[in-house]
Amino acid sequence: MLEKVADGVWVHVSEFIQSNSTVVQGENGLLLVDPGITTTELATLAVDLGELGQPVVAGFATHPDWDHVLWDATFGDAPRYGTARCAAEIQQFVSTTDWQVRLADFLPPEYADEIPMDLLGIITALPVGTTQFPWAGPRIRIIEHQGHAAGHAALFIEDAGVLIAGDMLSDILIPFLDLDAADPIGDYLAALDLFDAIATLVTAVVPGHGSLGGAGRVRERIDQDRRYVEALRDGSDAGDSRIGPDAPLEWLADVHNWQLQKLAGSGEELP
């Protein structure tokens, strides 16, 4: 079921960690951002898109994590875009002969058999430095940064004021840093600064996972994420409810501790 966020913008929510797929209406068709997650959900999404009366003319992956580079044949063969770094990362991954075996270790076991792999990761790279999404539709600003993953990008639908934040600004997930980067703390704080610069223009924020936020929530989420990242940097307690005793996802405390250890140079891989 599609939930209307603004004129010409809808969101579909998956059962898997409240994953959000965003649909944007253009002049000649629809832009589909981060569709997911299971085959059944993608089929339902395709039916809902059909009721809008326009074809899918483009896709966009906010970053190269597996749950953001999915697709289903019922959406058609429209080009699926990502930043140049996003496309390079996922293309390198799927070019290996054993990528499906390696990916299996990261899939949630309760959904693993329902996640479509045939069209995963077929992403067309936008030219380096592209700042506007290339299509016949509302102006969409591409805000690339390296906070969460290589080539991560948010999309800002300017007239509607909708910020599609990718895997950032979630009310249920703590910031997941790109711990393979040279400066994961600095990268994440710089990304939050980019969001802060447009916060007064945002009327709704769509995180990759979690609840949609209205105009009054975007700066709250920026500030909450900044406090968390700065606490990671300083080795202090951010008092973040997402990893407290009433946390919505109990396993996040393990992720938090792992990030602390990795930043200290002593962390092992998550089980």
C-alpha positions as CSV (number, residue, x, y, z in Angstrom):
1,M,0.0,0.0,0.0
2,L,1.3,3.4,-1.0
3,E,1.3,6.2,1.6
4,K,1.1,9.7,0.2
5,V,3.9,12.0,1.5
6,A,3.3,15.0,-0.7
7,D,1.8,15.8,-4.0
8,G,3.3,13.3,-6.5
9,V,5.3,11.5,-3.8
10,W,4.4,8.2,-2.2
11,V,6.2,5.6,0.1
12,H,5.8,1.9,0.4
13,V,6.9,0.3,3.7
14,S,8.4,-3.2,3.9
15,E,8.2,-5.5,6.9
16,F,12.0,-5.7,7.0
17,I,13.2,-3.0,9.4
18,Q,10.5,-0.7,8.1
19,S,12.3,-0.3,4.7
20,N,10.9,2.5,2.7
21,S,10.6,2.6,-1.1
22,T,9.8,6.0,-2.6
23,V,7.8,6.8,-5.7
24,V,8.0,10.2,-7.4
25,Q,5.6,11.2,-10.2
26,G,7.1,12.8,-13.3
27,E,5.7,14.1,-16.5
28,N,6.0,10.8,-18.4
29,G,6.3,8.3,-15.7
30,L,7.5,7.3,-12.2
31,L,10.8,7.4,-10.4
32,L,11.3,4.4,-8.1
33,V,13.8,4.8,-5.3
34,D,15.2,1.8,-3.3
35,P,12.4,-0.7,-4.0
36,G,12.2,-3.6,-1.6
37,I,12.3,-6.1,-0.1
38,T,10.7,-9.5,-0.7
39,T,9.3,-10.8,-4.0
40,T,5.8,-10.6,-2.6
41,E,6.3,-7.0,-1.5
42,L,7.8,-6.0,-4.9
43,A,4.8,-7.6,-6.7
44,T,2.4,-5.6,-4.5
45,L,4.3,-2.5,-5.1
46,A,4.1,-3.1,-8.9
47,V,0.3,-3.4,-8.6
48,D,0.1,-0.1,-6.6
49,L,2.3,1.6,-9.2
50,G,0.0,0.3,-12.0
51,E,-2.9,2.1,-10.2
52,L,-1.1,5.4,-10.6
53,G,-1.5,5.0,-14.4
54,Q,2.1,5.7,-15.3
55,P,5.1,3.4,-16.1
56,V,8.3,3.4,-14.2
57,V,10.7,5.4,-16.3
58,A,13.7,5.5,-13.9
59,G,15.1,4.0,-10.7
60,F,17.6,5.2,-8.2
61,A,19.7,3.4,-5.6
62,T,20.7,5.7,-2.7
63,H,23.7,3.4,-2.0
64,P,25.1,0.0,-2.8
65,D,23.8,-2.1,0.2
66,W,21.9,-5.1,-1.0
67,D,18.5,-3.9,0.3
68,H,18.8,-0.7,-1.8
69,V,19.8,-2.3,-5.2
70,L,16.8,-4.7,-5.7
71,W,14.5,-4.7,-8.6
72,D,11.6,-6.8,-10.1
73,A,10.9,-7.5,-13.8
74,T,7.4,-6.1,-13.4
75,F,8.8,-2.6,-13.0
76,G,10.1,-2.9,-16.6
77,D,13.6,-2.2,-17.9
78,A,13.9,1.5,-17.1
79,P,17.5,2.6,-16.3
80,R,18.4,2.4,-12.6
81,Y,20.8,5.1,-11.5
82,G,23.2,5.6,-8.7
83,T,26.2,7.8,-8.1
84,A,29.4,6.8,-9.9
85,R,30.9,5.4,-6.6
86,C,27.7,3.5,-5.8
87,A,27.6,1.9,-9.2
88,A,31.3,1.0,-9.1
89,E,31.0,-0.6,-5.6
90,I,28.0,-2.8,-6.5
91,Q,29.4,-3.7,-9.9
92,Q,32.7,-4.8,-8.3
93,F,30.8,-6.9,-5.8
94,V,28.5,-8.8,-8.3
95,S,31.4,-9.3,-10.8
96,T,32.8,-12.1,-8.6
97,T,31.6,-15.7,-9.1
98,D,30.7,-16.3,-5.5
99,W,28.8,-13.0,-4.8
100,Q,25.5,-14.7,-4.0
101,V,27.2,-17.0,-1.5
102,R,29.0,-14.1,0.2
103,L,25.8,-12.0,0.2
104,A,23.9,-14.9,1.9
105,D,25.8,-14.1,5.1
106,F,24.2,-10.7,5.3
107,L,20.6,-11.6,4.5
108,P,18.1,-11.8,7.3
109,P,17.3,-15.6,7.5
110,E,13.6,-15.1,7.9
111,Y,13.5,-13.3,4.5
112,A,16.4,-14.9,2.6
113,D,14.4,-17.2,0.4
114,E,12.1,-14.3,-0.6
115,I,14.7,-11.8,-1.7
116,P,15.0,-11.6,-5.5
117,M,18.6,-11.8,-6.8
118,D,18.2,-12.0,-10.6
119,L,18.2,-8.2,-11.1
120,L,20.1,-7.1,-8.0
121,G,22.7,-4.4,-8.5
122,I,22.2,-3.4,-12.1
123,I,23.0,0.2,-11.6
124,T,23.9,2.8,-14.2
125,A,26.5,5.3,-12.9
126,L,25.6,9.0,-13.2
127,P,28.5,11.2,-14.2
128,V,30.7,12.2,-11.3
129,G,29.5,15.4,-9.8
130,T,25.9,15.2,-11.0
131,T,23.7,17.3,-8.7
132,Q,20.3,17.1,-10.4
133,F,18.5,13.9,-11.3
134,P,18.2,13.6,-15.1
135,W,14.5,13.2,-15.9
136,A,11.3,15.0,-17.0
137,G,9.8,15.6,-13.6
138,P,10.1,17.7,-10.5
139,R,13.6,19.1,-9.7
140,I,15.4,16.5,-7.6
141,R,18.7,17.5,-6.0
142,I,21.3,14.7,-5.5
143,I,23.2,15.2,-2.3
144,E,26.1,12.8,-2.4
145,H,28.2,12.1,0.7
146,Q,30.2,9.3,2.3
147,G,28.6,9.1,5.7
148,H,27.1,5.7,5.6
149,A,28.5,4.0,2.5
150,A,30.7,4.7,-0.5
151,G,28.7,6.8,-3.0
152,H,25.7,7.3,-0.6
153,A,23.3,9.9,-1.8
154,A,20.1,11.5,-0.6
155,L,17.5,13.0,-2.9
156,F,15.8,16.3,-2.2
157,I,12.6,16.9,-4.1
158,E,12.8,20.6,-4.1
159,D,9.2,21.8,-4.8
160,A,7.7,19.2,-2.5
161,G,10.3,19.6,0.2
162,V,10.7,15.9,0.6
163,L,14.2,14.6,1.6
164,I,14.8,10.9,0.7
165,A,17.6,10.3,3.1
166,G,18.8,6.8,2.3
167,D,20.2,5.0,5.3
168,M,20.4,8.1,7.5
169,L,18.1,10.2,9.7
170,S,16.2,7.1,11.0
171,D,14.2,7.1,14.2
172,I,14.8,3.4,14.8
173,L,18.4,2.9,13.6
174,I,21.5,4.5,15.0
175,P,24.0,5.9,12.5
176,F,25.9,3.0,10.8
177,L,29.3,4.4,9.8
178,D,31.3,3.4,6.9
179,L,34.1,1.9,9.0
180,D,36.2,1.1,5.9
181,A,36.6,4.8,5.2
182,A,39.7,6.8,6.1
183,D,37.6,9.1,8.3
184,P,34.2,7.6,9.2
185,I,33.4,10.1,11.9
186,G,34.4,13.1,9.8
187,D,32.5,11.7,6.8
188,Y,29.3,11.2,8.8
189,L,29.4,14.6,10.5
190,A,30.0,16.3,7.1
191,A,26.9,14.5,5.7
192,L,24.8,15.7,8.6
193,D,26.0,19.2,7.9
194,L,24.7,18.9,4.3
195,F,21.3,17.9,5.6
196,D,21.4,20.7,8.2
197,A,22.0,23.3,5.4
198,I,18.6,22.4,3.8
199,A,16.7,21.6,7.0
200,T,14.5,24.7,6.8
201,L,13.3,23.7,3.3
202,V,12.4,20.1,4.3
203,T,8.7,19.4,4.8
204,A,9.1,15.6,5.1
205,V,12.0,13.2,5.5
206,V,11.9,9.6,4.3
207,P,14.6,7.5,5.9
208,G,15.8,4.2,4.4
209,H,14.4,2.5,7.5
210,G,11.9,3.8,10.0
211,S,9.1,6.2,10.3
212,L,8.5,9.2,8.1
213,G,9.2,12.5,9.7
214,G,7.5,15.9,9.2
215,A,9.0,19.3,8.9
216,G,9.6,19.6,12.7
217,R,11.4,16.2,12.8
218,V,14.3,16.6,10.4
219,R,16.4,18.8,12.5
220,E,15.6,16.6,15.6
221,R,16.9,13.6,13.7
222,I,20.0,15.5,12.5
223,D,20.8,16.6,16.0
224,Q,20.2,13.1,17.5
225,D,22.5,11.5,14.9
226,R,25.1,14.2,15.5
227,R,25.1,13.6,19.3
228,Y,25.5,9.8,18.6
229,V,28.4,10.2,16.3
230,E,30.1,12.7,18.5
231,A,29.7,10.4,21.4
232,L,31.3,7.6,19.4
233,R,34.2,9.9,18.7
234,D,34.6,11.0,22.3
235,G,33.9,7.7,23.9
236,S,31.0,9.1,25.8
237,D,27.4,8.2,26.3
238,A,25.0,9.9,23.9
239,G,21.9,8.7,25.9
240,D,20.4,7.5,22.6
241,S,17.1,5.8,23.1
242,R,17.7,3.7,20.0
243,I,20.2,1.6,22.0
244,G,18.7,2.0,25.4
245,P,16.6,-0.5,27.4
246,D,13.5,0.4,25.4
247,A,15.3,0.3,22.0
248,P,13.0,-0.8,19.1
249,L,15.6,-3.3,17.9
250,E,17.5,-5.2,20.6
251,W,20.4,-6.1,18.3
252,L,21.4,-2.5,17.8
253,A,23.3,-2.5,21.1
254,D,25.6,-5.1,19.6
255,V,26.1,-2.9,16.5
256,H,26.9,0.0,18.7
257,N,29.5,-1.9,20.7
258,W,31.0,-3.2,17.5
259,Q,31.3,0.3,16.1
260,L,33.0,1.4,19.3
261,Q,35.5,-1.4,19.1
262,K,36.2,-0.9,15.4
263,L,36.9,2.8,15.9
264,A,39.2,1.8,18.7
265,G,41.0,-0.5,16.3
266,S,40.1,-3.7,18.1
267,G,36.8,-4.8,16.7
268,E,36.0,-8.1,15.0
269,E,33.5,-8.7,12.3
270,L,29.9,-8.9,13.4
271,P,28.6,-12.5,13.7
